[in-house]
């Protein structure tokens, strides 16, 4: 938000303000009219309101920064967020866990309460270094599996 507001201020708002101020002086001396001042105040009120709205809403538009520790856990389909038969079937038949030991444990239902468990190694891309969090962020997962694993997690 910073540079755009500064450019707007110096290239557009200041020259217009100076012109309206000069027009107000001329019209006030000649005809005792205050119209340019009202226009000037309206423009500045709009500018201040717009700046406030952008300043308040800026955190909502920042990209999410994920660390490696943020992805550890168990993942299943959220049936509330993705309703329907397909989501119900996936929820009942698949789940996976990412552990701190750089492993992906993929579980698939073979038949009633009999789960097949595939454990594969993971590695992470470099990502970028975040000096605030003092670690690499937004790293991508690389799955290292062979052709004997389930087709969902098979390395091509």
Secondary structure by P-SEA (a helix, b strand, c coil): caaaaaaaacccaaaaaaaaaaaaaaaaaccccaaaaaaaaaaaaaaaaaaaaaaaacccccccccccccccccccccccccccaaaaaaaacbbbbbccccbbbbbbbccccbbbbbbbbbbbcccccccccccccbbbbbbbbccccccccccc
